[in-house]
Amino acid sequence: MINHHLSDEIVWAYATGSLPAGHALLVSCHLELCQGCKARLAEAEVLAGAMLQTSEQQKPSDDMFDLLMARVENEPTLSAGAYLAEPKPEKGVPSALWDVLGHGYNGIKWKMVGPGIRQFILPIKSSEGESARLLKLSPGFVTPEHSHHGSEMTLVLQGSFSDETGRYKIGDVQEADEHVHHQPIADTEEDCICLAVTDAPLDFKGFFPKLLQPLFGI
């Protein structure tokens, strides 16, 4: 069961096509796993169309976005079963990610970042400052303590992790910004694989993570 969903702002940005490539990929992957957010997207797309039509006739009010998203929250949820993508050969790999990689997790050439953590930078054309990568955390691995200079979105694809904000399992999305200070830990007996997208470097608190940060581009 997915407990951590996309924010209204992200759903709206995706519906209007205003997300950069890495963030859009992460959202696409989550939508394949979450029927609830898929339904919210369908509603947002309808409302975006209505908003576009209205804007052609008159200048939209400053609070139009809030009013439209309130309608999304209050209207009955649409069935999203018809929109779910067909599964790819390797179980658990969203088709949007498979299309980027050309294979599943077993074919990834992971690069060691440090004991217990590997990464693979995704070959997508990102906007300036954006970085999209897969992270593979060994069971029990504790990430270096950090906050953020910008935003960070993380989607769990395998295993799970926990931090000060809660526990995140397969399909869960964490949206973090400069106000979030955390130290995630992989808390299952299998590797935790995540898709992580940032629009600015992380703000590590320890000396060695800061020293190695330019080398690995995190």
C-alpha positions in Angstrom: 0.0 0.0 0.0 1.3 3.4 -1.0 1.2 6.0 1.8 3.2 8.9 0.5 1.8 10.4 -2.7 2.7 13.3 -5.1 1.8 16.8 -3.9 -0.9 18.8 -5.7 1.8 21.1 -7.1 3.7 18.3 -8.7 0.5 16.7 -10.1 -0.5 20.0 -11.6 3.0 20.7 -13.0 3.0 17.3 -14.7 -0.5 17.8 -16.0 0.5 21.1 -17.6 3.8 19.7 -18.9 6.0 22.1 -16.9 8.2 19.6 -15.1 11.8 19.1 -16.2 12.8 15.7 -17.6 14.1 14.0 -14.4 11.1 15.1 -12.3 8.7 14.1 -15.1 10.4 10.6 -15.3 10.0 10.1 -11.5 6.3 11.1 -11.6 5.7 8.8 -14.6 7.2 5.9 -12.7 5.1 6.7 -9.6 1.9 6.9 -11.6 2.5 3.4 -12.9 2.5 2.2 -9.3 -0.2 4.4 -7.8 -3.8 4.3 -9.1 -4.8 7.1 -6.7 -2.3 9.6 -8.2 -3.1 8.4 -11.7 -6.7 9.3 -11.1 -5.8 12.7 -9.6 -3.7 13.3 -12.8 -6.7 12.5 -15.0 -8.8 15.0 -13.2 -6.1 17.6 -13.2 -5.7 17.3 -17.0 -9.4 17.9 -17.4 -9.2 21.0 -15.2 -6.0 22.2 -16.9 -7.9 22.1 -20.2 -10.7 24.0 -18.7 -8.3 26.5 -17.2 -6.6 27.0 -20.6 -10.0 27.6 -22.3 -10.9 30.1 -19.6 -7.6 31.9 -19.9 -8.2 32.4 -23.6 -11.4 34.2 -22.7 -10.3 36.1 -19.6 -7.3 36.6 -17.3 -7.3 33.9 -14.6 -7.5 35.0 -11.0 -4.5 34.5 -8.6 -6.4 31.8 -6.7 -7.6 29.8 -9.7 -4.9 27.1 -9.1 -6.0 26.6 -5.5 -9.7 26.5 -6.5 -9.1 23.9 -9.2 -6.9 21.7 -7.0 -9.6 21.9 -4.2 -12.0 20.5 -6.8 -9.6 17.7 -7.5 -9.4 16.8 -3.8 -13.2 16.9 -3.3 -14.4 15.2 -6.4 -14.9 11.4 -6.5 -11.8 9.5 -7.5 -11.8 8.1 -11.0 -10.9 4.5 -11.7 -7.3 4.4 -13.0 -7.1 0.8 -13.9 -7.4 1.4 -17.6 -4.5 3.7 -17.6 -1.9 1.4 -16.0 1.0 0.5 -18.2 1.7 -3.0 -19.2 4.4 -4.7 -17.0 7.9 -5.0 -18.4 9.9 -8.3 -18.4 11.7 -7.6 -15.1 9.3 -7.4 -12.2 9.1 -4.1 -10.4 10.6 -2.0 -13.1 8.3 0.8 -14.2 8.0 1.0 -18.0 9.0 4.6 -18.1 12.3 3.7 -16.4 12.7 0.6 -18.6 12.5 2.8 -21.7 15.3 5.0 -20.4 17.6 2.1 -19.3 16.7 -0.4 -22.1 16.9 -3.2 -19.4 16.0 -3.9 -15.8 17.9 -3.4 -12.5 20.1 -6.5 -13.1 21.6 -4.9 -16.2 22.7 -1.7 -14.4 26.4 -0.9 -14.2 26.4 0.5 -10.7 29.2 2.9 -9.6 30.4 2.7 -6.0 29.9 5.9 -4.0 31.0 4.5 -0.7 30.6 1.3 1.4 26.9 0.3 1.2 25.8 2.7 -1.5 26.0 2.7 -5.3 24.5 4.9 -7.9 23.8 5.1 -11.6 23.3 8.5 -13.3 20.4 8.3 -15.7 21.2 9.1 -19.4 18.5 11.8 -19.8 18.7 15.3 -21.0 18.0 17.3 -17.8 17.6 21.0 -17.3 20.4 23.1 -15.8 21.0 22.0 -12.2 18.7 19.0 -12.4 20.2 15.5 -11.6 18.4 12.2 -11.9 20.0 9.0 -10.6 19.2 5.5 -9.3 20.6 4.8 -5.8 21.1 1.3 -4.4 21.5 1.1 -0.6 22.6 -2.1 1.1 20.4 -3.4 4.0 21.0 -1.3 7.1 23.0 1.4 5.3 22.7 4.9 6.9 23.0 7.8 4.4 25.1 10.8 5.5 23.2 13.4 7.4 22.1 16.2 5.0 19.6 18.9 4.2 19.0 20.5 0.8 20.0 23.6 -1.2 16.9 23.0 -3.4 14.4 20.2 -3.8 14.8 16.5 -3.8 12.3 13.9 -4.9 12.8 10.2 -4.1 10.7 7.3 -5.3 11.2 3.8 -3.8 11.4 1.1 -6.4 12.6 -1.8 -4.2 13.0 -2.4 -0.5 12.3 0.6 1.8 13.9 3.3 3.9 13.1 5.3 7.0 14.0 8.7 8.2 12.7 11.5 10.5 9.7 12.0 8.3 8.4 8.4 8.2 8.9 5.1 6.4 8.9 4.9 2.6 8.1 1.6 0.8 7.7 0.6 -2.9 5.8 3.3 -4.7 6.1 5.9 -2.0 7.4 9.4 -2.9 9.3 11.7 -0.6 9.5 15.4 -1.5 12.1 17.2 0.5 13.3 20.8 0.4 15.6 23.1 2.4 13.4 22.7 5.5 14.0 18.9 5.6 17.1 17.7 7.6 17.3 14.0 7.6 19.5 10.8 7.5 17.6 8.0 5.7 18.4 4.3 6.5 17.7 1.3 4.4 15.5 -0.7 6.8 14.8 -4.1 5.1 16.9 -7.2 4.5 17.1 -6.5 0.7 18.7 -3.7 -1.2 16.8 -0.5 -1.3 16.7 0.9 -4.9 15.4 4.5 -5.3 15.0 7.0 -8.1 16.3 10.3 -6.8 16.0 13.7 -8.6 17.4 16.9 -7.3 17.5 20.5 -8.7 20.5 21.5 -6.6 23.4 19.8 -4.7 22.6 18.3 -1.3 23.9 20.0 1.8 25.9 17.4 3.6 26.9 18.0 7.3 29.9 15.7 7.6 33.4 16.5 6.4 34.0 13.4 4.3 30.7 13.5 2.4 31.4 17.2 1.6 34.9 16.3 0.4 33.6 13.5 -1.9 30.5 15.4 -3.1 32.2 17.0 -6.2 33.5 13.6 -7.3 30.1 11.9 -7.4 28.0 15.0 -8.2 25.4 14.5 -5.5 
